[in-house]
Amino acid sequence: MSVLATLLLMWAVTYPARLLGLGLGRLSLPPFWLNFLRFVPVSVFAALIVPDVLGSPEWPLRLFACVAGGLLLWRTRGLAAGILGGFAAYWLARALSGG
């Protein structure tokens, strides 16, 4: 299959789905669906993070770093502070544990 055909097929699959998603923003959804969709970003984030944190041999260090980063994010309301604080907590815990 040529590169152009592959790109056109990829466009044909993804563009309608994105267009549908953008169109949903103009619709008036029932309150149940609005409440349901509020939790989608948190659920996706947890689905991406939890297996990586708990599926590692060094999961206690990673869990500590996640908690520290989460607390910083909660207290400062700054994403950069939470991310950098989580990394710093992980590196500090790793250095103190001899890893």
C-alpha positions as CSV (number, residue, x, y, z in Angstrom):
1,M,0.0,0.0,0.0
2,S,1.4,3.4,-0.9
3,V,2.1,6.1,1.6
4,L,-0.6,8.3,0.2
5,A,-3.2,5.6,0.4
6,T,-2.2,4.9,4.0
7,L,-2.5,8.6,4.9
8,L,-5.9,8.9,3.2
9,L,-7.3,5.9,5.0
10,M,-5.9,7.1,8.4
11,W,-7.6,10.5,7.7
12,A,-10.9,8.7,6.7
13,V,-10.9,6.9,10.1
14,T,-9.9,9.7,12.4
15,Y,-11.5,12.8,10.9
16,P,-15.1,11.7,11.3
17,A,-14.6,10.7,14.9
18,R,-13.0,14.0,15.7
19,L,-15.7,15.9,13.9
20,L,-18.3,14.0,15.9
21,G,-16.5,14.9,19.1
22,L,-16.4,18.5,18.3
23,G,-20.1,18.5,17.3
24,L,-21.0,17.1,20.7
25,G,-19.9,20.3,22.3
26,R,-22.8,22.1,20.7
27,L,-25.4,19.7,21.9
28,S,-27.3,20.1,25.2
29,L,-26.5,16.9,27.0
30,P,-28.6,15.6,30.0
31,P,-27.1,16.3,33.4
32,F,-26.2,12.6,33.9
33,W,-23.9,12.6,30.9
34,L,-22.4,16.0,31.8
35,N,-21.5,14.6,35.3
36,F,-20.2,11.4,33.7
37,L,-18.0,13.2,31.3
38,R,-16.5,15.3,34.1
39,F,-14.7,12.2,35.4
40,V,-13.2,11.0,32.0
41,P,-9.9,12.9,32.3
42,V,-9.2,11.7,35.8
43,S,-10.0,8.1,34.8
44,V,-7.8,8.2,31.8
45,F,-4.9,9.8,33.8
46,A,-5.3,7.1,36.5
47,A,-5.4,4.3,33.9
48,L,-2.1,5.6,32.5
49,I,-0.3,6.2,35.8
50,V,-1.3,3.4,38.1
51,P,0.0,0.4,36.1
52,D,3.4,2.2,35.7
53,V,3.7,3.0,39.4
54,L,2.4,-0.2,40.9
55,G,3.8,-2.6,38.2
56,S,7.4,-1.7,38.9
57,P,9.8,-3.5,41.3
58,E,10.5,-0.1,42.9
59,W,6.8,0.6,43.4
60,P,7.2,2.0,47.0
61,L,9.5,4.7,45.8
62,R,7.2,5.6,42.9
63,L,4.1,5.6,45.1
64,F,5.9,7.9,47.6
65,A,6.8,10.2,44.7
66,C,3.2,10.2,43.4
67,V,1.8,11.1,46.8
68,A,4.3,13.9,47.2
69,G,3.6,15.2,43.8
70,G,-0.1,15.0,44.3
71,L,0.1,16.8,47.6
72,L,2.2,19.6,46.0
73,L,-0.3,19.9,43.2
74,W,-3.2,20.1,45.6
75,R,-1.5,22.7,47.8
76,T,0.0,24.9,45.1
77,R,-2.6,24.4,42.3
78,G,0.4,24.5,40.0
79,L,1.0,21.6,37.6
80,A,4.7,22.4,37.2
81,A,5.2,22.3,41.0
82,G,3.5,18.9,41.2
83,I,5.5,17.4,38.4
84,L,8.8,18.7,39.5
85,G,8.1,18.0,43.2
86,G,7.1,14.4,42.3
87,F,10.3,13.9,40.3
88,A,12.4,15.4,43.1
89,A,10.7,13.2,45.7
90,Y,11.4,10.1,43.6
91,W,15.1,11.0,43.0
92,L,15.5,11.8,46.7
93,A,13.9,8.6,47.8
94,R,15.9,6.6,45.3
95,A,19.2,8.2,46.5
96,L,18.3,7.6,50.2
97,S,17.4,3.9,49.5
98,G,20.7,3.3,47.8
99,G,19.2,2.8,44.3
